[in-house]
Amino acid sequence: MFRVRDGDFTAFVYDSIAAGNYGTVIEFLRGKALTSPNSRAVQSVLGWCYVAQQNFVAAADCYERLTMIDPDNFTYWQSYAQCLSKAGFPGEALKIVNYVAEKGNPETIALLKASIRFQEGETRECKALLEKCAQTNPAIVRNQASVLFQQKEYTEAAAKFSQTAAMTGFDPGCVYGQAATAYEMKDFRQCAKYLNDIISRALSTHPQFSPPFDSGTENKQVFQNSPVLQQSYLIEAYNLKAAMEHHMGNANAAQTSLNSIPPRNEEDIDMVTLHNKAILEAEGEPAESIAALTHIVSQPFYPKETLANLVTLYFREQQFDIAADFMAENTEVCFTQLPEDIYSLFEAVIIEQTAPEEAYVRFEELIVRYQEQLRKLSAQEKVRRREGSTDKLRAVESEYDHVLSRLQPAVMSQTVMYWDYKNYSQVEKQLKKAHEFLSDQQNWRINMGHTLFMLENYVEAAKFYEAVVKPQTTDMMKLSPVLLANLCVSYVMTSRNDEAEEILRRVEDAENYVVEAEGVQGSSTSSHLCVINLVIGTLYCSKGNFQFGLNRLLKSFEPSVSAKLNRTTWMYAKRMLLAALYALAHRDVMLATASLLDCIQFLRQCQDAGKSLLLSDFSNPSDTKSYVFAEASLLADLFCMVVYGQKRVAFLFGLLLVGRCIFKVAKLIMVVYKLTYFDGRGRAEIIRLIFAAAFQKYEDRRIGLEEWENMKINTPWEGLPILHINQHVIGQSGAIVRYLADKFCLGGRDQWESVLVESTLQISLDLVSKMIELGGSKEGVLEKADAIKKFKEHVVPTAMINYEKFAAEYGINGHTVGNQMTVADIALFNLLDNLLHHHLMEEKVLERWPYIKAIFETTKQHSRIASYLESRPDSKF
């Protein structure tokens, strides 16, 4: 409630406006409007204050009432139309302009219509309206420049902005237009010059806007969106400067620019500032960035780049389902606001999840299109250089950079498809196809290095890594720790140990410098050296040297686990620990008890340090399983089980020592498998082979026909085999095979591999079933002989030819899918073993199909399967 003495109203209002207290004025005048709704003074000042706060809907209501109070005042109608347009009602605004066209001069009406059309994005009609106006009016010329800028005619726009500047002298809005044009033309030096001019003049005239600002809770500085602040173009200049620095890779400078913007209340912050803050947060806090961008696109007006950046973040964080849903729910908006090629790229990435072949074709079409455009632009660039036309040359170079920025993600998206299948040779081929245009791009060099590294071509990999690392002489922290780790490994593998030590020394020096600086500022320390050591340790583990790899892991976290533990370091650490547990469980490796106890101690430290560390940005904070603490606890319990198992102490005593993991251990050890089938191979042999490969104990119960007849009615589906798992019973061989494949991790490493494994598994199972049916056929001798001949000479060879093609495309190193054993390999081996056993195929026939032969030999030579085959009892079927 305001207590203002009679006669002091005017002074109170204008003093408050001068102080920038628009909220105070609005609250005061709204009370006056209730008692004097037709007061021109009240409504006009109220409307002006709403405009100052950029509340155009409320301002439009004030100006609408003013048009009723004084319908002959054209200024009120003009302000009413402008507010409607800025509030997101251009159609209504245009009706108002047409209604009062006779009240204003033609040039003002044309300018007003042009402004509304520009707001609607109708740049052609806007341009036509402006051309009818006098070209000596600076406002007309400036609007023409804005239209040309919107149409991406940057050279012509720059000329118009310069023409406006010559007419008006220094005008921050015009200079900002020149800066934005220079930015789009990639002339960052000139852009910075314009922006610094705006900022220095604004701060000189209004020093209260100068950073640093008091951010304390009690005396926190907050500025309103006053006309003075708006007319200074200070906010726009800092935002564009942040965008420029971000584009050039200067994240700290970009953040400094945003921090220099005068602080405002949350509801007063403009969409561009919110957008830029979200983009800078994307690296460290992607979940918060996505939430902020989602909020922005829900508003009536938002920066045109927001939608593309939001969808890009979805894809970068591999939230493909959310991205697909978002694009489906906002199809029209995405189609109209996203550039056509970007829309096509995103669409292909989504399609890749379900139809990779179609996605590959789409990526290829985009790549070919971009490469053709780049070749044409290269030719144009040569012509412009000969002509000596600086502006035209800069425009061509800008367009070339734009197309190049589109080519790179298309190429990388296509190569990732092969990378996911570990087909690194094909990845190398795809990257080399883009060598003509991307060879000087850092991301291309890094990915080429990674690919050659995976192909174990360490000499060539090091060359590509060096091209990225050597130019970075000042700040090693800007480089990816994985890149540095791979370079160190490449040096070690090519006997260049001194160079590897030099890289580690440089990283350690850079990290110590960061730690010292952050020790003053109280920030978190870098973990580059830790990640590098973890990657090197992972390499040794992958080669089977777990003792050295785990020692490297433990040393990488010295001197303090709490200082080095973060999501990245935990990801590498748990991968190594899980790999060690897997090898221990399958008895592929033995580790000293002391090393295992060191791992347990390390995991206990991770439990303490990981109580508040979420596993990812998208984890649910209310779920206790979402924290590193939960995973560290489980891994520690599993290592305890291994330790007490190796010591061979009394089992109950071991359980008591493990304490809180008794229930988990009990659940694991109490699983008992019993397989029931006839005394033969038949449909159960693949199940026995799976148990052998998984090194899983089970009861192999073989029964005769008489016993089968007695128990048949009590079995699922009245058929064999059946599998008892504790108190549960599973019937049907296919169901049993799939259950065990999933249980023992033999079904593929991801969803796509699982689909590939399933398709080939079914082929092998069907052929075994057909073979069993032929063996038990009750047809006549001649009919049965014909059926066997057809099966042997047509059915099997046709299936093998198709299988050979499949294995050639998706298999690596003697496997059907990927580079490790799956149930598909076991099923194929079982099929071929049965065919050879029953003389339906000769072993020399396998020479026709080298990939199938490689799978057969690899599976047969697997240590645990080979051991089972040696002890397998003879049987007739």
N, C-alpha and C positions, 0 to 999 in steps of 0.2 A: 504494500500500500504506500503510495507516494503522497507526501504532505508538502505541497508547493503553494506558497501564498498567492493570492490573486494578484495579477499584474506581473508575476515572475514566471508565468508559463513559458513565454517565448524565450526568455533568457535561459531557463532550465533546459528546454529542448535543444537549442542551438549550442549551448555549452556541452551538453552530453554528446551531440553529434561531433563537435570539434574534438572531444576526447575519444571518439570512436566507440562510445557506449550505445550502439544501435539497439541492442536488446532492451536496454533501459528505456530508450525513447519509444520503442514499439509497445512495450508493456504499458507505459504511461498513456500513449495515444489511443491504444485499444480501449482503455477505460473511457477516454473522452469521446471516442466514436460511438459508444453505446448511448451517450446522452446527446451527442450532436452528430448523427450519422450523415447529414448533408453538409457538413463543414468542409469547404474546399481546402482550407489550410490543413486540417487534420488529415484528410484523405491523401493529399498530395505529399505531405512530409512522411506519412506512414508508408505510402507506396515507394517513395525514394529510399527509405530505410530498408524495406524488404528487398529492393534491388541491390542495395549495398551488401546485404547478407546472401544474395543470390537465391532468395526464396521467390522465384518468379511466379509461382501459382498464387501466393498471397498478394504479390504486387499486382497481378492481373486483376484480382478482385477489387483492389483499391481504384485502379484506373478505369475499370468498368463502371464503378459508381460515379467517378468524376465525369465520364462521358454522359451519364444521365443528368448530373447536376448542371453541366455546361456543355450541351451537345455541339455547340459551334466552335469549341476550342479544339483545333486540329492536333495540337501537341498531346492532348490527352488520348485521342484516338491512336496516334502514332506510338505512344508509350504502351498503350493497351495491346496493340498488335505485336510489338517487339517482345513484350513479356509472354504473350501466348506462344509465340514462336520458340522462345528460349525455354519455355516450360514443357515443350514437346507437343504442341498443338499447332503445327504449321498450317494445316488446312483451315482451321478456325481463324488464324491470324490473316490468312490471305483473303478470306471473306470480309473481314473488317477493313482491310486496305481497299478492296474493290468498292465497298460501301461508301467510303469517305474519299474516293479518288478525286472528286470535284473540289474538295475542301483544301487540298494541298497543291503545290506546284508540281508539274509533271516529273521533274528530275528527282524530287524528294520521294514521290510515289514509286518511281522506277527503282530508286535505290532501296526503298523499303521492300519492294517485291523481290529484288535481287537477293537481299539479305535472307528473306524467308526461303527462297528457292535454294540458296546455298546451304541453309540449315537442313533442307530435305535431301541434299545431295544431288540436286538437279543443276549440275554445273553448266551444262550447255545453255539452258534457258536463262540462267543467271548471267552468263557471259553476254548473251544477246541483249538482255535488258541494260547492262552496263555500257555497251557500245553505243546505245542511243543517247547516253548522257554526255555532258561536256567533259572533254578530256583534260581540262584545266583544273578541275576539282580534285584536290589531293585524295579525298575520301573515295572518289570513283576509281582513281588509278590504283590506290591501295587495295580496294576490293577486287579489281581486275587481277592484281598480283596474286591475291589469295585464291582466286578461281584457277589461275594457271598452275599454282602450286598444287592444288587439289587434283588437277588433271595430269600431274607429274611432268609438266612442261617447265622444268626447273630453270633452264637458261633464260627463257622468256620471263619467268616469274622474278628472277633476280634483277633483270633489267627494269621491270615495273617497280619493284621495291626501291631500287636506286633512284628512279625518276621521282617517286614519292618523297624520298629523303631530300632530294634537291629542292623540292617545293616547300617542304615544311621545316627543314633543319632537323635537329635531333628529335626523334620521336621514338620512345622505347618500343612501342608496338610495331613500328615499321622496321626498326633495327632487329627486333626479334624475328620478323619475317625474313630478313636477310640471313640471319643466323640459321634458321630452320632450313632455308634453301641451300645454304652452304653445307649443312649437315647431310642433307639428302644427296648432294653431289660429292660427298666424301671429302670435301675440302675442310678438314677439321681445323687446320691452322686459322683459316679465315673465320670459321664458325666460333672458335675460341676468342678471337679478337672482338667480334661483335658482342658475344656474351659478357666478356670482361668489361666492355664499355657500358653495357646496361647495368651490370652489378656495381661498378665503381661509381657511376653517376647516382644510382639510387641510394647507395650507402652514404655518399657524400651529402646528398640532400636530406636523407632521413636516417641519421646515424642510429636511431633506436632499433633499426632492423639489422644491425651488425652483430654477427656472432662473436664470441660464444654467448649462449643464453643461460640464464639461471634456471636449472632444472630441479631445484630443490622442491620438496613437497609443500613447504609453507609459502615460499616466495617464488613459485614457478611462474616464469614469464609466459604469457599467452597473448597473442595478437588476434584481432578480429579481421575478417575479410573487408577491411575498409576500402573505400574508393582510392585512397592514397596508395595502399599496398597493391591493389589491382592495377592501377594506372602506371605503377613503377615497373611492371612486368618482371619483378624480382623472382617470384615463384616460378614463372615459366622459364626464366633464364637458368635458374639453378636446376630445374628438372631436365632441361635440354643438355646442360653441361654434364649432369649425371649420366644421361643416356649416351653422350659422346664418350665419356671416360669408360663406361661399361663396354661399349662397342670396341674400344681399343684395349680392353683387358685390364684396365686399371680399377679393380674393385674397390680398393681403399679410397682412391680419389673420388669415385662415384658416390661412395657412402658419405664422404666429407661434404660433397655438394648438397646431398639431401639433408644432411644435418645442419647445413647453413640456412635452410629455409626457416623463416620466422615461425616459431611454434604456434599452433592454433588448437582450439578445442577439436575433439574428434569429429563432431558433427560438421565442422567448418572446413575440414580438409578436402581438397578437390580430388577428383578421380584420377588425374594424371599422377599426382604425388603418391596416392595409395597404390597405384599400379607399379610405379617405379620402386617403391619400397618392397612390394611383394616380389618383384623380379630379383632384387638384390638378396632377398631372404631365401630364394629358391635353392641355393647351394647348401646352406646349412640347415634350413627348416622348410623342406618342401611341402610338408603337410599344411603348415601355416600359410605358406605362399599360395597353395591351391585354394585354401579357404578364403583368403583375401581376394583372389582373382574371381572366384565364384560369386562372392558378394558384389564385386564391381560389375560383372556382366548382368547382374539382376537389376541394375539401375537403368533409368531411361536413357542416359547418355554415358558413354564410357570411351576411353581411347580405342582407336580402331585395332591396335595391336593386341588388345587384351584377350580376345577370343582365341587367336592363334597361339598366344603364349600359354593360355590355360590348357588347351588341348595338347600342346607340346609337352607340358609338364606331366599330364596324365600318361603320355606315351613314355616319357623318360623314366618315370617311376613304375612303368610296366603295369599300370592300372587300365588294361585294355578294355575290360568289361565296362568300367565306369566311363571311359572315353567313348565307347560305342553307344552306351545309353545316352550320354550327354548329346552326342551328335544326332542321334535318332530323335530325341525330344526337342532339339533345336535345329531341325533340318534346314528350314528356310533361312534362319539367321546365319547358320554356318555356311550355307551355300552362297549367300549374298555377301557376307562379310569376310570370309576367308578367300584369299586368292585361289584361282582355279587349280593351279598346280599344287599348292599346299593342301587343298581339300582332297585332291587325287592321291597325294602321298599318304595322308592320314587314313584315307579310305583303304588303301592298299595294306597298310600296317594292320588295320582291323581285320581285313579279309584273311591276312596271313595266318591268323589264329585257327581258322577252320578250313581254308582252301589255299595252302601255300603255293600250289602250282599257278593258280590265277594271280596271286599276289606277285609272284616272280615276274610274270608277263607284264603286269602293270608297272612294276619298278623298272623293267627294261624299257618300256615305252617312254617313261619319264626321262630316263638316262639318255636315250637316243635323242629325244627332243632337246634336252639341255645342251648336249654336245654339239648338235647342229647349230643352235643359237650362238654358242660360244665361238664356233668357227667363223660364223658370219660377223660377229662382233670383232673378232681378231682382225679380219680383213678390213672392216670399217676403221679400226684403230690405226692401221697402217696408212690408210687414205688421209685420215684427219691429221696424222703427224706430218705427212708430206705437205698438207695444206697450211699447217701452222696455226690451225684454229684451236686456241686453248679451250674455249668454252665448249665447243663441240667434242673435242677430245676428252675433256673431263666428263661430259655426259655419257660418252661411249664407255669410258672406263668404269663409271658408276654402274651402268647397266650390266657390264661384264661381271663386276663384283657381285651384283644382285643375282644373276643367273648362276654364278659359281656357288653362291651360298645355298642355292636350291639343289644343285647337282650333288653336293657332298652328302647330305642326309639321304638322298635317294640311293646313292652308291652304297653307303654304309648299311642302310636298311636291307638291301639285297644281299650283301655279303654276310650279314648277321644270320641269315637263314642257313647258310652253309656252316657258319661258325657254331651254331647251336647243335648241328649234327656232327661236329668235330671233323668236318671235311675241309681241313685246312689247305689242302692243295687247290681246291676249287676257290677258296677264299682268296688265295694268292693270285689266281688267274683273274678273278673279278676285279681286284684292286689294280692289277697291272693294266687292265683295260682302260682304267681312268687315269693312268699315268700322265697322259698328254696334258691334262688340265689340273690335276690335284697334286702333282709331285712336289710342289713347293708349299703345300698346306701341311701344317703341323699335325693335324688329326690323321691325315692320310699316312704320314711317315710313322706315326706311333702305331697305327693299326697294321701297317706293313711289317713293322718290327715285331709286334706281337704274333703275327701270323707265322713269320719265319722262325720265331722263337719256339712256337708250338711244333713246327716241323723239324725242330732241333738243328736248324741251320744257323748256328750261333754266330758264325763269322759275319754273315750278311745282316742278321738281326742287329748286331752291335753297330753296324754302319748307320742303319736307320735311327737307332736310338741316339747315337752320337750326334746326328744332325739336329736333334732336338736339344740335347743336354749341353753340348759344348758352347753354343751361343749364350747360354744362361750362366753368365760369369758372376753375377751379383747375388741373386737370391735363389738358392736351390729349393726353397720351400714352395716355390711356384710350380715345381714339377711334380708329377704324380709319383708317389712312393713305389707303386707297382712298376712303373717305367724304370725307375732307378734300380729297383731290385732285379728286374729282368736284365738290365745292362750289366749289373755286377755278376749275375749268374753267367751271362754270355762271356764275360771276361774270364771267369774262373774255368769255364768249360773249354776255353781256347788258350789256356795257360798264360793268361794276362793278369795274374793275381795282383801285381803291383798297381795296375790301373783300377782294379776293383777296390783295393784298399784306399786309393786316392779318392774315389767316389764316396766311400763310406766316411772318410775323414772330412771331406767338404760338407757332407750332410750333417755330420756331428757338430762341426763348427757353426753351421748355419742354425742348427737347432739350439745350441747353447746360447747363441746370440738372442734367439727368440725367447728362450727361457729367462734370460737375464732381463730383457725388456718387459716381459709379462710379470716377472717377479715384482717389478715396480708398479705395474698397472693392475696386478691381481687377476690376470686372465688365465686361461688354460694353456698348458704346454703343448708343443707339437709332438706328433707321434710318427714322423717320417722314418726315423731310424728303426723304430720298433717294427713298423710294417715291412720295411726292407728285410730285416732279419727274419720276420715271420714268413715272408715269401720264399726266402732262401731255404728256410727250414722245411717248408712245404715241399719244395723240390726234392730235398733229400728223402722225405717221407715217401713221396711218389716213386722214388727209386728203390724203396724197401729199407733204407737206412734210417729206421725210426729212432734208434738210440741218439744219433747225432742230431736228427731233426728236432726231437723233443728237447734236447739240451739247448738248441738254438732258441726254441720257443721260450724256455724259462729265462734265459739270459736276456732276451729281447725286452722283458718286462722289468729288468733291474734298473734302478734300485728300488722302485716302488710300483707295485701293481696298480694302486689307486690312481697314480699320476698318469699311467700309460693306457689304462683300460678305457676304451670307447667302443662304439658299435663296430668300427672297421677292424680294430685290433682283435676284438672278441670274435668276429666272423672268421678271421684267419686262424686264430687259436683253436676254436672249437672244431674247425674242419680237420686240423691236424690230430686233435685228440680223438675225434670220431673215427678217423682213418686208422689210428692206432688201436682203438677198441675193436674195430671190424677185423683187423688183421689178427689181433689176439684171440678173438672169438672163433676165427676160422683156423687158428693154430698155424698161421703163416709166419709168425714171428714170435720170439720170446724176448722179453725185456727184464732187466734186472729189477729186483724188488725195490731197491733204493730209488731207481728212476720212477717207478710207479708211485712210490710214496711222495716223491717230489712233485709229481703231477697232482696228487691229491691235495698236497699243501697249497700248490698254486691255485687250484680250483676253490679251496676254502677262502683264499684271499679274494678271489673273484666274486665269491658270494657276498663278502662284506662290502666290496667296492661297487657291486652291481645291484644293490638293493633299490636304487632309484634310477638306474639306467635302463630305459626302454629299449627293446630289441630293434625297433624301427620307429620312424616318424608316424606310422599309421597303426601302431600298437594301441590297445585299449588300456589306459592308465589304471582303470579299476580292476583289471584282471591280473592277478598275481603271476600268472604264467607269461605275461608280456614283458617281464624284466629279465635281465641277464642273470640275476640271482637264481631264478628258477632253473634255467638251463645248466648253470654251474653246479647247482645242487644235484641234479640228476646225473651229470657226468661224474661228479665226485663219488656218488653212490655206486655207479657202475665200476669205477676204478677200484673202489673198496672190494667189490665182489671178486675182481680179478686178483687182487693182492692176496685175499684170504684163500682163494682157490689155489693159487700157486704155492702158498705155504703148506697146503694140505693139513691144516689144523682141523679139529673136529668141527663138523659143519654147523652144529648148533652154536658152538662157541663163536664161530665166524659171524653167524647171524646176530648174536648178541653184541659183538663188537661193532658191526655195521649199525646196529641200533635202529634208527628211524627209517631205514630202508628195508626192514624185515618184510613188510607186506609186498613191496615191489619184487624182492628177491623170491619170495614164496610163489608169487604169480608166475615168475619166469621159470622156476625150476619144476613146477608142478604140471607143466604141459606134457601130456603123454600121448603119443601117436600110435595107433594100431591099424595097419592096413590089412584088409581081408580080401583074398582073391584065390583063384584056382592055382594049382601047382604048375604055373607056366608064366610066360611073359605077357602076351596078350595086351589088354588095355591097362594093366597095372604097371608094366615095366617102366613107362615114362615117369610114374610116381616114384618108383624106387630110385631111378636115376636122379630125380630132383632131390630126394632125401640124401643121396650120396654127395651130390654137388654142394649141398648146404651143410654137410657134415652133421646131420641131424639123426639122432638115434630114434628108432621106431621098432615096433614089433611087426615082423613080416609073417602074418598068419596065412598059411596056404592050406586050403581045404579040398576035400574030394567031392564028387557029385552027390554021394549019399548024404553027407553032412549039409551040403548046399540045399538039398530038397527039404531037409528038416527046418532050416533057418530062413528059407526064402521068404516066407510070408511075413516075417518080422523085420525085413530090410526095407529101406527107402526105395521105392520104384521097383522092388523085387528084381534087382539086378546087382551085379558085381562089376567093378570093385566098390567097396565102401571104406570110409576112413573114420575111425573113432578118434576124436580129439577130446580127451577127458570124458565128460558126460555127453558130448555132442556127437552126432553121426552125420556124415555127408555122403550122399550117393552121387552117381554119374561121374565118370572119369574126367570129363571136361571141366566140371565144376571143381573137382578136387585139384586138378592141375592148376587152374587159375588161382584158387585160394592159396596154394603153397607157393606159387610164383610171386604172389603179392607178399606173402608172409616172409619169404626169404630174399626179397628184393631182386627177383629174377624177371620182373615184368617190364623193365625199361626204366630209365632215370627220370623221365618226365612224361607228360600226357601224350606228346607226339610220338615218342618212342614206344609207349605202351600200345598205341594204335597200330604201329608198324609190326610190333611183336605179335599182337593179337591176330593180325591178318595172316601171317605166315604160320603161326601156331595152328590155326584152324585147318590149313591145307594139310599139314602133317598128320593131325589127328584124324581127319577125314580119310586119308589114304590108309592109315593103319586100320581104321574101322572097316574100310572096304576089303582090305586083305583078310581080316578076321572073318568077315561075312563069306568071302570066297572059300576060306578053309572049312567053314561049317555048312556050306551049301549042300542041299539035298537034291539038286538037279541031277540029271543023267550025266554019265561020264563025258559024252561028247559036248553037251551044253556047258558043263563045268570047265572042260578043257578050253573051249572057245572063250569063255569069260576070263579065264586066267591069261590066255594069250593076248586078249584085248587089253587087259589091265597091264600086262608086262610090256607090251610093244607100243601102246598108244597112251593110256592114262598116265602112267608113271613118267615116260619121257616128256610129255606135254607139260606136266606139273614141274618137272626138273628144269626145263627150259625157262619157264616163267620165274621159277625160284632163283635161277642163276642171274637173270636180269635184275631182280629185286636186290639180291645180295651185292651185286656189283655196284648198285646205286647207293645203298644205305649201309652196307657192312664195311668194317675195317678190321684188318689183321685177323682173318679167320673167324669172324662173327657175322651173324645175319643182320643185326642192327647195332650200330655204334661200334665201340671197341672193347666191350666187355661181354661176358657170357650172359645170355638170357635164356628163358625157357624155350624160345624159338630154336636156339642151337641144340638144346637137349632133345626137343621134339623131332628135329630133322635127323639127328644122330640115331634116335630110336627107330625112326622110319627106315633109314638106310640099313641099320643093323638087322632089322627084321627082314627086309628084302633080301639081304645077303644070306641070312640064316636059312631062309626058306627057298633059296636058289631062284628068286624072282629077279635077281640082278647079279651081274658079275662085277667084281671090284674094279676091273680094268675100265668098265664103262664110265666110272667117275672121272676119268681123264678128259671126257668131253666137257665137263663142267668144273673148271678150276676153282671157282669160288665155293661151290658146294663141297668139293673135295677138301678144301682148306678148312671149312667149318667142321666137316666130319673128323678130320685128323686132329684139329685143335681140341674138340670136345673129347675125343677118345683118349687124348694124351693128358687131359686134365687130371691132376694128381689123385683127387678123391674119386673121380669116376673110373680112372684106370684101376685103382685099388678095388673098387666094387666089382668091376668086370673080371678081375682075376679070381675073385672068390664067388662069383655068381654060379649058382647051381645049374646043371644042364636041365633042359626041358624040351619036350616035343613041340610046344607051341609058344 
